[in-house]
Amino acid sequence: MIRKIILVMIIHCSIVNGQKFSVEGHVYALGKPLPLANISINNNSFGTTSDLNGKYLVDNLPTGNYEIKISYIGFKTLYKKIKIINQNLILDVFLYEDNSLNEVVISATRTAKQRNNSSTIVNILKRENFENVQACNLSEGLQFQSGLRIETNCQTCNYTQLRINGLSGGYSQILINGRPIFSPLTGLYGLDQMPVNMIERVETIRGGASTLYGSSSIAGVVNIITKIPTNNYLELSYVKRVINGSAFDDVFNINTSLVTKNKRSGISIFANKRIRDGLDLNNDNYTELAKIENNSIGISLFKLFSENEKIEASLSYLKEYRFGGETIDQPIFLKNQAEERKHDVFMGSLDFEINFPDKKSSLITYIAGQLTDRHHFTGILPDNESEIIEYTNNPPFGSSENTTFQAGFQYNYQIENSALGNNILTLGSEYILDKIYDEISAYNFLVDQNTKSNSIFLQSDWEISKKFNFLTGVRADKHNLIQKAILSPRVSALYKPSKNLQLRCNWSTGFRAPQAFDADLHTAFAGGGVSRINLNENLKEEKSNSFSASINFDKASEKLTYGFTFEGFYTTLKNVFVLTAMGEDEFGETFEKQNGDMARVKGITTEFRLDYNRTIQLECGFNVQSSLYENSVVVADGLPAIKDFLKTPNMHGFGIINFTPNESIKASINYIFTGPMKIAHFSGAPEQLEDEIISSSSFSELGFKTSYILNAKKNNLSYEIFGGIKNIFNSYQKDFDSGKNRDSNYIYGPSIPRTFFLGIKFSSLK
């Protein structure tokens, strides 16, 4: 009997040991299934690739221990130990973007594409980039990108502006998840209002090759991609900043994400709270750094109805209070000079994507919108007693309402031909609405403008061979403020003589509609009054013609990755918008936006990057440029006409060095350089008795951050403590105007003086 039992057990074990099992699942990246990922087991003893839906299957595996390797260019390779014990194994995995030089981007062509295969250069700011420079909002991070510069434009309220390749903010299109819902009014303060914990990454395109996105994308495009739910995690952080030794800046962040077991749906939530003290730097009882209280919250989610149908949605709410001016404790309309802003901003989008059964075509439909409700005060107390009575009876409180709405579709079709290569055709149409109402009745100031644009775009992304890519496209826009439809063509070519070298050239035209832009909606103090900008009733659209060419080299080995880029750009502007002084009224200076003749912007951008063994990483960029009107422009009566664009340096650049000797320690040094520039300085303050154009000195900002990280791998917990200094040598403007009659637009230099910071972060990953 015992012999029979032993024999049965031996036979059973032999049968079991002879059985074959499988491991299967899905590969995901960027919140979507990843096709054609490479899966190998035990160093290619077994292997396969994922299909178009990201699904993979490796079968005929005996019981035992294995190591599975999953890789895809542009993403970090995943290694995982697995064990097969008498049953099939289900394993879904997520790949995360690599810091190498060939990430997947979407902004250049509106379709996912490897960066080195894109005919237009796309630069990327990731979450790690924001963390390394300790940026608490979007504006503090964008300045660490080649060709981009963030400037502060008001000494009182500190609104910021993005400049790309020497052109002001109105020439750049800011997108959220690929949609232009970032309105001109939002552009005044939105760069500061958007917290970094809302952002997954930022893709930037310099130059006119971005005209696929329509009006106001002449200088470039910044595409902010918000958090995507990919796994279950929780992250909490707190940062304490001490500015100039006296003002506190507290930032609280919360992020969490939940994804179902089958990975078919997920939700991501973020929340942020920031409180910054106002700061008077020249002891005149007026702030140079505005007081800010910011609260924001948002969600994003996705749902896979099937392997080929997906819906994505996002909704966020930003609430901000901002004050600058006299620091005495008085009702705001009794302060000698003050600005107050109260913003409520709602933003949302909804996308539906379907991949058709032919595996060659897809359709995306979308709607997106933004609503801004702003209540504001911009006032300066008169000196005359009778005027004071009139002023206090009708103080200059104002209100603004801004609505943007976009709806559209995009159809992609892939043509495969062994002789002619592959071609992705994209056809799309959009409707864009922008309604702005901004009124300060006490100043007889009113902007009441509705703009509507219907557009259609067609693009051919033709990969003729592995070495040559030819991208052509055209967009037609019918704008209600422009009589005729405007065609904006683009042509881009990429040639890769070797796997490490890419040569690119681009040509495009673009336009800028005659509508209110960010700076037009700002009222500034100058000479004891309030300056305002109005639009000429005969203002025509501005047109551009842009060329660029670049050389890009990247080489990667097991331990060393390095690369460089040289790019030249040249843009001409016809009917260029210029500000013309119109004199004074009882409230102050008035300016009118008119059409000038022509302007030319040209320059060279250089970049260098290096990564040694994930231990030392270096990235730097430098711009040399010229921004000139063809004919000299009069800035104000009594001042000589000039050709230079104001507040536009001919040189600027940045550099970052990251050092990671082990998993526990990180350190980063960052640097920003800004060259001399022409600035208008109007009289009124005791320090400034006459109007003049001055040339600023160059300035530099040096920052440092170090972190200690403790990872509890068993529970997937991480604890981090970090600290550092921003603007170490306090390279902050020293010649601010003082008093209530100061010229608030006379501001340049770094956004904050020397600032110490200390923070903690906790994260849990499942």
Secondary structure as GFF3:
##gff-version 3
##sequence-region A 1 766
A	DSSP	alpha_helix	2	18	.	.	.	ID=ss1
A	DSSP	beta_strand	21	29	.	.	.	ID=ss2
A	DSSP	beta_strand	32	33	.	.	.	ID=ss3
A	DSSP	beta_strand	38	41	.	.	.	ID=ss4
A	DSSP	beta_strand	46	49	.	.	.	ID=ss5
A	DSSP	beta_strand	55	61	.	.	.	ID=ss6
A	DSSP	beta_strand	64	71	.	.	.	ID=ss7
A	DSSP	beta_strand	78	84	.	.	.	ID=ss8
A	DSSP	beta_strand	89	90	.	.	.	ID=ss9
A	DSSP	beta_strand	93	95	.	.	.	ID=ss10
A	DSSP	beta_strand	104	105	.	.	.	ID=ss11
A	DSSP	beta_strand	113	114	.	.	.	ID=ss12
A	DSSP	three_ten_helix	115	117	.	.	.	ID=ss13
A	DSSP	beta_strand	123	126	.	.	.	ID=ss14
A	DSSP	alpha_helix	127	132	.	.	.	ID=ss15
A	DSSP	alpha_helix	138	142	.	.	.	ID=ss16
A	DSSP	beta_strand	148	152	.	.	.	ID=ss17
A	DSSP	beta_strand	160	164	.	.	.	ID=ss18
A	DSSP	three_ten_helix	169	171	.	.	.	ID=ss19
A	DSSP	beta_strand	172	176	.	.	.	ID=ss20
A	DSSP	alpha_helix	184	193	.	.	.	ID=ss21
A	DSSP	three_ten_helix	196	198	.	.	.	ID=ss22
A	DSSP	beta_strand	199	206	.	.	.	ID=ss23
A	DSSP	three_ten_helix	208	213	.	.	.	ID=ss24
A	DSSP	beta_strand	220	226	.	.	.	ID=ss25
A	DSSP	beta_strand	233	243	.	.	.	ID=ss26
A	DSSP	beta_strand	247	259	.	.	.	ID=ss27
A	DSSP	beta_strand	265	276	.	.	.	ID=ss28
A	DSSP	beta_strand	291	306	.	.	.	ID=ss29
A	DSSP	beta_strand	309	325	.	.	.	ID=ss30
A	DSSP	three_ten_helix	332	334	.	.	.	ID=ss31
A	DSSP	beta_strand	337	355	.	.	.	ID=ss32
A	DSSP	beta_strand	361	380	.	.	.	ID=ss33
A	DSSP	alpha_helix	385	393	.	.	.	ID=ss34
A	DSSP	beta_strand	397	417	.	.	.	ID=ss35
A	DSSP	beta_strand	421	440	.	.	.	ID=ss36
A	DSSP	three_ten_helix	441	443	.	.	.	ID=ss37
A	DSSP	beta_strand	445	463	.	.	.	ID=ss38
A	DSSP	beta_strand	468	479	.	.	.	ID=ss39
A	DSSP	beta_strand	486	498	.	.	.	ID=ss40
A	DSSP	beta_strand	501	512	.	.	.	ID=ss41
A	DSSP	three_ten_helix	518	521	.	.	.	ID=ss42
A	DSSP	beta_strand	524	526	.	.	.	ID=ss43
A	DSSP	beta_strand	529	535	.	.	.	ID=ss44
A	DSSP	beta_strand	542	556	.	.	.	ID=ss45
A	DSSP	beta_strand	560	574	.	.	.	ID=ss46
A	DSSP	beta_strand	577	585	.	.	.	ID=ss47
A	DSSP	beta_strand	588	595	.	.	.	ID=ss48
A	DSSP	beta_strand	598	612	.	.	.	ID=ss49
A	DSSP	beta_strand	616	633	.	.	.	ID=ss50
A	DSSP	beta_strand	642	644	.	.	.	ID=ss51
A	DSSP	beta_strand	651	659	.	.	.	ID=ss52
A	DSSP	beta_strand	665	674	.	.	.	ID=ss53
A	DSSP	beta_strand	678	681	.	.	.	ID=ss54
A	DSSP	beta_strand	692	695	.	.	.	ID=ss55
A	DSSP	beta_strand	699	712	.	.	.	ID=ss56
A	DSSP	beta_strand	717	726	.	.	.	ID=ss57
A	DSSP	beta_strand	755	765	.	.	.	ID=ss58
###
